[in-house]
Amino acid sequence: MLSLPDYPVRQRDFLLEISRAITAQLDLSEVLRRVLRASVVMTAARVGVVALRGESDEQFTVRAFTGMQQDRVPVLNAKLLELVNSDQAEFSVEFLNAKLREMSEAIDPALVQAVAMPLTFADKPLGLLIVFRSYQSLISPSDVQILQSFADQAAIAVHNAQLYEAINQERRRLEAILDYSGDGVMILSPHLLILQINRAFEQMTGWKSVDAVGLHQDEVIQWVRRDQIDLQDAMSAGLFPKRQPNGRTLYVEGDIQRRDGLTASLGITYAPLFNEDGKLTTIIANVRDIAHYRRAQEMQNVFISTVSHELRTPVAIIKGYASTLNRSDVEWDAAVVRESVAVIEEEADRLAELIDDLLAASKIQAENNVRLTLSDVRLDQMAARAVERFSKQTQRHTFALSFPADYPSIQGDEKLLRQVVDNLLTNAIKYSPNGGTITVGGRFSETTVNFFVRDEGVGIPEAEQQRIFERFYRIDGNLTSKTKGTGLGLYLVRAIITAHRGEINVKSQPGHGSTFYFSLPRD
Ligand code: ADP
């Protein structure tokens, strides 16, 4: 034991050292090590232990120790567990002393005395500081006071560490949310300098975080077309709050130039963040890629104009022929009447077909599937009949059939599959304006039946090959604009094949023709 006059000085030195360690933000283990060393020296003890309470459970476990071997830790933990699991609502002094004696015993039978101090912060129990002595002596009030002062320091350090860990965890969680968010996020300073961007933002703008952070947002968000006032102007015009008002946000939409020179369509919502004094500290920008939405809107517009044109043309023809026939001042001879009625019938058929397509497409979209009426279907025979019909409609094209003699039948919806075959043949003719051979054929394996329609027409660029199956999608081009169509045919074809648990695809080389092929399961 230290001589009496040294006592307060040493205690003060230790406390100073520990509080320095805490303010220097040394890690918790280091602070606890210092607390233990001071406690052991000041109370002339041999062993010191700090046990801390778990975050979620009530259990105490040894977190730091001095003067004993690591292999004692499990025994101590077991004893500490008994302390918590006892039926005692509050530990009684006797119970605690009994447990402390058992712990001393477990560490080293030579230890004969133990003193425990609670570590509490704001009335919250955080753990225990225990010192063990190898001799019995009176535990003086000053011993208790000294230990308590060290325990208090330890409690502050533990509390700090827990806060730090909680903040860290929160930060990691936020960072994960930011990183995995499908929306782009950009965090700006009040002067619009970029503080942080996430992965989705990198993908949308082509900027890497290392290059973008620190730049002014205008260097990264370079609008080439914009529908609304931008952030900088909004701030100057007082349309974006610099002080806490009602939490107003700003939405800006348009096209930006990406770092790689390409264009991206973005919608950005800027939201201000204020500190407790109501001062603007950060601006959070939520960035959406609106290209899809734009494309869908464009497609819808194109569709409406195409469909109204497509619907109007036959109606105008029918109306024209009917009014002509209806003239009371003219006697039409029988041949003219017959011809006119044939045109009216043909146009009415086209109209009905178009309406059917539109209804079928909207039904598929609404129900999300196609209902099938199954029977035995011979696709080879269906193809032969279709070829016979279609060859009467065109002089420029020649047709070829290519099926093995033992081509099997399948279970399918006859009417819908006929629609598929007709559609593929119609397209093959429409999109090979210079004629050529159209081959319809099939192969089969044990499990599947394959079917294809090959033409020698204009072909389809690689980038468009998947998109042509989308609803209303038509390739932008000279030929398509001159050709009648709604962009619904292949959408319906794919929906019908998918409903048969099959797959349809296309192989094509622009200028060299296309082959549409599908496969259906045999069972
Ligand atoms: P539509 O023919 O009414 O426009 P489809 O859905 O049948 O609609 O076809 C979508 C688009 O795919 C067409 O507009 C056309 O550009 C392209 N396409 C379809 N079939 C062929 C083909 N055999 N050869 C070249 N392009 C094709």
Residues whose N, C-alpha, C, O or C-beta is under 5 A from the ligand:
A	BS01	ADP	N427 A428 Y431 G457 G459 I460 I468 Y473 R474 I475 T480 K484 G485 T486 G487 L488 G489 L490 Y491 S514
